[in-house]
Amino acid sequence: MARAYLGLGANLGDRAAALRSAVAALQRHGALVAASSLYETAPVGYADQPPFLNAVIALETDEPPEALLAAALATEQAHGRVRTFRNAPRTLDVDLLLYDGLLRETPGLTLPHPRLHERAFVLVPLAEIAPELVHPRLGRTIRDLCADLGDVSADVRPVQGPEWATG
């Protein structure tokens, strides 16, 4: 059994409903063992768009990372995700962030997620559920990586506790 961490985000439509639906779909591929609070976050990269709701979940899974990534992409597509340009608004975004301590670089999958350590909208919720988890490439805890970002409270604001994922 492997532990996988997935980042979820949405900024179009009913954002919270999309994230709850994504959790339900992903539970077909593993057991939900943790969910962060739900955070409203400022967009990154392309700023002229609505704010996001973001969260991180942890799944215990028997599926290999490639199969879990395929499930994540299929879940996005089922929720109407259309990739128009990088950092575009989206109905749902699901990123495979970490898969146990696996390091992998293939054309279709990079683990850990290559920008994980730079993104407050991922690090803050990940630090909530797995602060002592060590980034397998950087050798630092998620708590420390999050602290490196400084005060991100203006860009990453909690809006609901972890019960959002099962409610």
One Martini backbone bead per residue (centre of mass of N, CA, C, O) as a GRO file, in nm:
protein
  167
    1MET     BB    1   0.096   0.036   0.023
    2ALA     BB    2   0.034   0.367  -0.071
    3ARG     BB    3   0.108   0.715  -0.036
    4ALA     BB    4  -0.096   0.977  -0.161
    5TYR     BB    5  -0.074   1.312  -0.289
    6LEU     BB    6  -0.338   1.553  -0.358
    7GLY     BB    7  -0.420   1.824  -0.555
    8LEU     BB    8  -0.687   2.066  -0.528
    9GLY     BB    9  -0.876   2.263  -0.781
   10ALA     BB   10  -1.093   2.567  -0.819
   11ASN     BB   11  -1.260   2.861  -1.024
   12LEU     BB   12  -1.522   2.723  -1.142
   13GLY     BB   13  -1.810   2.734  -1.036
   14ASP     BB   14  -1.869   2.485  -0.803
   15ARG     BB   15  -1.600   2.437  -0.624
   16ALA     BB   16  -1.674   2.253  -0.382
   17ALA     BB   17  -1.827   2.037  -0.544
   18ALA     BB   18  -1.587   1.954  -0.721
   19LEU     BB   19  -1.405   1.856  -0.488
   20ARG     BB   20  -1.596   1.646  -0.369
   21SER     BB   21  -1.625   1.480  -0.630
   22ALA     BB   22  -1.325   1.412  -0.657
   23VAL     BB   23  -1.299   1.251  -0.399
   24ALA     BB   24  -1.503   1.035  -0.473
   25ALA     BB   25  -1.354   0.938  -0.730
   26LEU     BB   26  -1.072   0.875  -0.589
   27GLN     BB   27  -1.189   0.648  -0.390
   28ARG     BB   28  -1.171   0.424  -0.621
   29HIS     BB   29  -0.825   0.431  -0.575
   30GLY     BB   30  -0.868   0.482  -0.257
   31ALA     BB   31  -0.809   0.567   0.072
   32LEU     BB   32  -0.911   0.804   0.280
   33VAL     BB   33  -0.683   0.962   0.531
   34ALA     BB   34  -0.683   1.275   0.428
   35ALA     BB   35  -0.787   1.623   0.487
   36SER     BB   36  -0.789   1.930   0.430
   37SER     BB   37  -0.860   2.217   0.426
   38LEU     BB   38  -1.021   2.488   0.288
   39TYR     BB   39  -0.892   2.714   0.036
   40GLU     BB   40  -0.846   3.043  -0.047
   41THR     BB   41  -0.688   3.151  -0.357
   42ALA     BB   42  -0.465   3.293  -0.540
   43PRO     BB   43  -0.366   3.332  -0.835
   44VAL     BB   44  -0.124   3.177  -1.057
   45GLY     BB   45   0.035   3.356  -1.324
   46TYR     BB   46  -0.283   3.415  -1.385
   47ALA     BB   47  -0.464   3.687  -1.247
   48ASP     BB   48  -0.727   3.710  -1.449
   49GLN     BB   49  -0.905   3.560  -1.203
   50PRO     BB   50  -1.050   3.373  -0.998
   51PRO     BB   51  -1.054   3.229  -0.718
   52PHE     BB   52  -0.953   2.959  -0.534
   53LEU     BB   53  -0.996   2.626  -0.443
   54ASN     BB   54  -0.807   2.439  -0.195
   55ALA     BB   55  -0.652   2.107  -0.156
   56VAL     BB   56  -0.550   1.814   0.036
   57ILE     BB   57  -0.493   1.466  -0.018
   58ALA     BB   58  -0.495   1.130   0.120
   59LEU     BB   59  -0.396   0.811  -0.014
   60GLU     BB   60  -0.454   0.471  -0.007
   61THR     BB   61  -0.275   0.258  -0.244
   62ASP     BB   62  -0.234   0.005  -0.515
   63GLU     BB   63  -0.174   0.200  -0.724
   64PRO     BB   64  -0.001   0.324  -0.951
   65PRO     BB   65   0.092   0.637  -1.041
   66GLU     BB   66  -0.014   0.627  -1.335
   67ALA     BB   67  -0.306   0.546  -1.258
   68LEU     BB   68  -0.364   0.787  -1.074
   69LEU     BB   69  -0.320   1.002  -1.286
   70ALA     BB   70  -0.538   0.904  -1.481
   71ALA     BB   71  -0.768   0.949  -1.277
   72ALA     BB   72  -0.726   1.252  -1.245
   73LEU     BB   73  -0.770   1.330  -1.544
   74ALA     BB   74  -1.054   1.204  -1.569
   75THR     BB   75  -1.181   1.383  -1.352
   76GLU     BB   76  -1.138   1.648  -1.489
   77GLN     BB   77  -1.293   1.581  -1.750
   78ALA     BB   78  -1.569   1.517  -1.605
   79HIS     BB   79  -1.555   1.843  -1.508
   80GLY     BB   80  -1.468   2.017  -1.777
   81ARG     BB   81  -1.178   2.023  -1.848
   82VAL     BB   82  -0.991   2.285  -2.014
   83ARG     BB   83  -0.695   2.329  -2.206
   84THR     BB   84  -0.578   2.647  -2.306
   85PHE     BB   85  -0.372   2.749  -2.075
   86ARG     BB   86  -0.151   2.835  -1.864
   87ASN     BB   87  -0.321   2.902  -1.571
   88ALA     BB   88  -0.605   2.863  -1.619
   89PRO     BB   89  -0.905   2.841  -1.578
   90ARG     BB   90  -1.100   2.596  -1.365
   91THR     BB   91  -1.306   2.334  -1.264
   92LEU     BB   92  -1.045   2.130  -1.244
   93ASP     BB   93  -0.766   2.025  -1.032
   94VAL     BB   94  -0.529   1.742  -1.045
   95ASP     BB   95  -0.248   1.661  -0.840
   96LEU     BB   96   0.036   1.471  -0.824
   97LEU     BB   97   0.267   1.513  -0.570
   98LEU     BB   98   0.290   1.233  -0.403
   99TYR     BB   99   0.463   0.898  -0.377
  100ASP     BB  100   0.576   0.854  -0.136
  101GLY     BB  101   0.936   0.848  -0.211
  102LEU     BB  102   0.913   0.895  -0.507
  103LEU     BB  103   1.121   0.904  -0.798
  104ARG     BB  104   1.009   1.064  -1.110
  105GLU     BB  105   1.101   1.077  -1.475
  106THR     BB  106   0.870   1.134  -1.722
  107PRO     BB  107   0.679   1.247  -1.974
  108GLY     BB  108   0.402   1.198  -1.775
  109LEU     BB  109   0.588   1.196  -1.494
  110THR     BB  110   0.646   1.387  -1.187
  111LEU     BB  111   0.839   1.294  -0.896
  112PRO     BB  112   0.774   1.520  -0.757
  113HIS     BB  113   0.623   1.786  -0.796
  114PRO     BB  114   0.804   2.045  -0.942
  115ARG     BB  115   0.624   2.297  -0.773
  116LEU     BB  116   0.557   2.237  -0.477
  117HIS     BB  117   0.780   2.425  -0.316
  118GLU     BB  118   0.637   2.710  -0.446
  119ARG     BB  119   0.331   2.647  -0.334
  120ALA     BB  120   0.105   2.760  -0.113
  121PHE     BB  121  -0.163   2.610  -0.215
  122VAL     BB  122  -0.009   2.335  -0.122
  123LEU     BB  123   0.165   2.360   0.139
  124VAL     BB  124  -0.046   2.439   0.347
  125PRO     BB  125  -0.231   2.184   0.329
  126LEU     BB  126  -0.002   1.977   0.358
  127ALA     BB  127   0.098   2.076   0.641
  128GLU     BB  128  -0.165   2.001   0.787
  129ILE     BB  129  -0.139   1.667   0.720
  130ALA     BB  130   0.213   1.667   0.660
  131PRO     BB  131   0.463   1.819   0.815
  132GLU     BB  132   0.691   1.566   0.830
  133LEU     BB  133   0.717   1.537   0.550
  134VAL     BB  134   0.951   1.439   0.305
  135HIS     BB  135   1.111   1.563   0.052
  136PRO     BB  136   1.274   1.351  -0.168
  137ARG     BB  137   1.464   1.574  -0.309
  138LEU     BB  138   1.523   1.797  -0.064
  139GLY     BB  139   1.511   1.687   0.246
  140ARG     BB  140   1.242   1.834   0.349
  141THR     BB  141   0.999   1.955   0.514
  142ILE     BB  142   0.694   2.085   0.472
  143ARG     BB  143   0.709   2.290   0.697
  144ASP     BB  144   0.974   2.426   0.597
  145LEU     BB  145   0.879   2.502   0.314
  146CYS     BB  146   0.650   2.680   0.413
  147ALA     BB  147   0.823   2.879   0.583
  148ASP     BB  148   0.989   2.992   0.335
  149LEU     BB  149   0.736   3.173   0.230
  150GLY     BB  150   0.609   3.294   0.464
  151ASP     BB  151   0.357   3.520   0.451
  152VAL     BB  152   0.034   3.381   0.310
  153SER     BB  153  -0.249   3.487   0.427
  154ALA     BB  154  -0.346   3.664   0.176
  155ASP     BB  155  -0.342   3.394  -0.034
  156VAL     BB  156  -0.418   3.182   0.216
  157ARG     BB  157  -0.754   3.095   0.310
  158PRO     BB  158  -0.949   2.969   0.534
  159VAL     BB  159  -1.304   2.825   0.499
  160GLN     BB  160  -1.274   2.509   0.580
  161GLY     BB  161  -1.272   2.227   0.707
  162PRO     BB  162  -1.220   1.881   0.651
  163GLU     BB  163  -1.535   1.816   0.617
  164TRP     BB  164  -1.579   1.882   0.314
  165ALA     BB  165  -1.495   1.589   0.197
  166THR     BB  166  -1.765   1.439   0.351
  167GLY     BB  167  -2.020   1.655   0.325
   0.00000   0.00000   0.00000
